[in-house]
């Protein structure tokens, strides 16, 4: 039996308006009123639920705050896109970034991968959730994601091996992008590094070069040689050995990603002089060009420079293997969409680009 109200006490609609709000939310979620369509008027709801207009105003006001309905004065109330967090997470794809988002959006390799991810997520009709921190995700992994109804995770490498081992136990499908993943029980999409480096080196040798250097990348965030560069180094060495070059005729240098590199300067000063350089990154190609210019050398007249790079236009028309990094993002999302039973390691082939930095060795003076 309803308790009688005391004189002067305002009626308590809290429980009733909350129950009505929950029921209208349920009907919205079921599609009874599609997003963008008008829903019953305040008076129609009041008659249907047998309550006052004030109760309906409070119920719909709460749904407006949640983004479930759009209320505009003197216009019909419309169903909106608001949805509970659980439904937003259902089937979503999380992208874990160990770098700041502005770095990822800069023109070049990361921007290309980013565009591919966005394109793939759109085709998969999924929500993209971004976990971004300047360095946190380079050292720890978000174990709590295992409790969310996600479709899976995308990781943008390079990341330390110990950290990737932790992701193996996450309990969700994980795709590692732009880092060889054969050592891990994770899906991976990477460049066909060995074959591309072997092909580039063979082209230099076929052109007549017999003193060839390779510049590999040192990645500060993982404090080791870039895993891609290791595979490229192996392809470089294999091509040199196959061509019968002596160990004194080819050499490997390790460089960071600064504007200049002591290792590259040593390369330029070496005797006998190298006539060709294959670099693991166009950053190292720029370092090499700067050191060569300072030494009075011209590219490619005195020194041929061949580099790995994105299929997007680079700072100069370098010769070398070109990779469509957008494809990385699309393939990564597609793997998560298909949910393969076995671990997938997908190599993306590189296409040779002639450019203007590749020529025959200089004639002996």
N, C-alpha and C positions, 0 to 999 in steps of 0.2 A: 504494500500500500504506500502511495506517495506521501511523504511527510509534509504536513502543512507548513507553509512559509510563514516566517515571523514577519511582523509588520515592519516595512522599511527595508527588507532584505532583497537585493537584486536576484532575479532568478538565475540558477546555475545551468547553463547550456553546455558546459564543457564536454561532458561525456557524450551527449547526444550529437553535438556538431562534429566531434572527432570521429564518431562511428560513421556518420554520414559521409565525411570526407574520405574515410578509408573505403567505403563502399563505392563512391563515385570514382576514386582512384582505380579500384579494381575493374570497374566497367570501362574506364579509359584504357587501361592496359589490355583488356580483352579485345579492343578494337570496336567496341559498340559505337563510339564516335571517333572516326579516323582523324588523325592530326590535321589541323587546318579547317575542320568542319565545325559548324555551330553545334552547341550542346543545348539542352533544354534551358529555358529562361529561369530566373530565380523563382518566379511564381509557380512555374510548372514543377520545379523541384520541390517547392514548399508543399504543394498539393500532393505530389507523389510520396513524399516522406512524412506527410501529415505533421509538419512542424511550421513554425513561424518563419517569416522572411528573414528575421534577424539571425536565426540559427543557420539558415542556408547561406547568408552573407558571410558568416564566420567560417563555415565549411569551405566555401569556394575561395574565400580569402586565403585560407591555409594552403589550398591547392595552387593558388596563384603564386604564393611565396615559393613553393616547390617547383614552379615552372610547369605544372601540369595543365593549367588553363590560362588563357589570355583574356583579361577583363579590360574593356575599354568603355568609358562612359558613352551612353547613347548608341552603342553597337552591340551586336550579338556576342555572347561569350563563346570563345573558340577553344577546342581541344588543342593543347600544345605538345611540345616534344619532351617535356620533362619526364624523367624516368628514374626509378630507384637505382642506387649505385650498383647493386647486384646485377641488374640487367645491363648496365653499361659495361661491366667487366666480363659478362658472358661472351666467350669466344673472342675476346680482345687479344691483341698482340702487343707485348711490351718490348720497347727498344731501350736497352740499358747502355748509357753513354758514360764512358770514363773521361770524356772531354767536355768542355763547355759547349753549349749549343751553337754560339756564334762561330766557333771553330769549325763545326760540322757543316755549317751553312756557307762557309767561304767557297768561292769558285775553286774547282779542282776535284780531286779524288773523292773527298768526303761528301761534297755537294752532290756528286753523281750518284753515290750509293744512296744518299738521302732521297733523291728524286725517285730512284728505283723502288725504295721501300714505300714511299707514299703512293706511287702508282700501283704497286702490288697490293697494298692494303685496301685501296679503293676498289680494285677488281675483286678482292676477296670479300668485300662488303663487311669489313671488320673495323673496330675501333682501334686506334693507335694510342698507346699510353707510353709516355717518355719519362724515363728515370734518368735525370741528368745531374751530375755533380762534377766540380772541377777535378777532383781526384779520388773521391770516396770509392767509386766503383772500380777503381784500378787495384784496390787492395782487399775489398770484401764483396760479398755477393748478397743480393736481397732474398734471403731464404724465405721470408714471409710470403713471397709470391706463390709458393706452393699451395697456399690455402685459398687462392683466388681462382675463379673458373676461367682462366686464360686459355687461349689456344696455344700459346707458346711464347718464347723469348727470342729476340734477335740481339746478338752481341757484336759490337763493332770493335775489331781488334786493332793493334795487337794488345793482348792481355797476358799476364804472367801464367806460366804453366800451372803453378800451385792453385791459383784462383780458378782456372778452367777445370781442374780436377774437382773442385767443390761443386761447380755447376753440374757435374755428372750425376750428383745425388739429389738434384733439385726436385725431381719428380715431374717435371714438365719438359716438353720438347724444346730444345735449344739449338739455334743455328748460329754458328760463328762465321762472321763475314770478314773477308780479306785477311785471313790468317789460316795457314794450313792446319787442319784438324785431325789428321790421321792418328795422332797420338792419343786422342780423347774420344770418349763415348758421347760425342756431340756431333750433330750435323755440321757441315762446313761448306762454304763456297769460297773458292780462292782462285788466283791466277794459275794457269798451267805453267808455273815458274821455270821448271827445269827445261822443258821443251823450248820455251820462248828464249831463254838465255842461251841455250845451245845453238838455236837457229841464228840468233844475232851474232854470236861469236864466230860461227861458221861463215857468215857473210863477210865479216872482217877479214878472216883468214883467206877466203876465196879472192878478196880484193888485193891481197898481197901483204897484209900486215903480219909481222912476226914478233913484234914487241907489244904485247897487249896487257892492259891493266883492268882490273875489276874493282869498283868501289861499292862496298856494301854498307848498309845502314846500321848505326847504333841507335837504339831507341831508349831514351832516358827513362820513360815511364816504367819500362820493364827491366832496365839496366842490363840489357844484353843485345846481341845481334838480332835484328829483325828476322822473325821466322821465314818470311817470304824471301828476304835477301839470302838466307842460308840455302834455300832451294835454288835460287838464281846462281849463287856461287858454284853449286854442284854442277849445274848445267854448263856454266862457263868452263870449269875445269875439265869436264868430260869432253867438250868440243876441242879444247886445246890438246888434250892427250890423244884424241882420235886423229887429229891432224899431224901428230908427230912432233909437236912443239916440246922443247926441253923446258924443265921447270924454271930455268933462268930466263925464259922468254915470256912468261906470264906470271902475274903477281896480284895479290889481293890486298886492298887497303880498306880500312874501316873509318867511316866518317859520321859525325853527328849531323844535325839539321840546322846548324847556324849559318850565317852568311858566308863564312869562310871555314876552312878546315886545315889543320896542320898536316893531316895525312895526305890531303890532296896536294898541298904545296910540296910535300916530299915526293909525291908521284911525279910532279912536273920537273923537279930537280934531278930525278933519278938518271943514272947512266948505266948502260946505254939508254937513250931516251925512248920512252914509249911513243909509238905512233898512233895508237888507238886506245880508247877507254870505253868500257861498257859500265854504266852506272845503274844501280838498283832503283834510283829515283831521279826525277828531273831536278830536285834540289841539288843533288850531287853534280848533275850536269852543269848547273849554274856555277857551283863552286869551282869546278874544273875550268870552266870558261874564264872565270875571274882570275884564277891563278895563272892560266895560260897567257892571258892578256898582259898581266903584270910581268911575265917573263919574255914578252915580245913575240909570242907565238900566235898564229892565226888559225882559226877553225873554219874549214877542215884542211886548209893547205898544209899546216904543220902537224895538226893533231885532229884525228877523227873522234867525235864524241857520239856515242850511241846510248840511248837511255830508255828505260821503261817509263811509260806515261799513260795518262788517261786519253780516251778517244776525243775528249774536248780539246779545243785549241790550247796549246801551252804558251809559255812566255816567249818562246822562239820556236821555229820549225825544226825541232830536234828529230833526228833519225832514230828509229828503234821500234820495239814492240809497243803496240797500243792496245789498251784494254777498255772494253765497255763496262765501266763500273756500275752503271745503272742496272745492268743485268744482274749484278750481285744481289741488289735489293729485291728485285722481282723474283729471282730464283729462291731466295731465302724465305720470302712470304709464301711462295708456292709450296715449298717443303712443309711448312707449318700447316698449310691448308690441306695437303694430302695426308698428313700424318703417316708417313711410311713406317712399316714394321721394323725395317732394318736401318741402321745408321747410313746416311747419305753423305758422301764427300764429292762435291761437284767441282771439277776444274773448268775454269772459263778460259778458252783459248785467246791468245793475243794475235793481232794482225800487224804485219810489218808495215812501217811507214817510212818512205824514203827520206823525206826531210832534206835539209841543206847542211847537215853537220857530218856527213859521211863521204869520204873520198879515198883515193889510193894513198899509200904512204908517200911521204915526201922523197924526192930523188936525192940520193947521196950528194953532198956538196963536193 
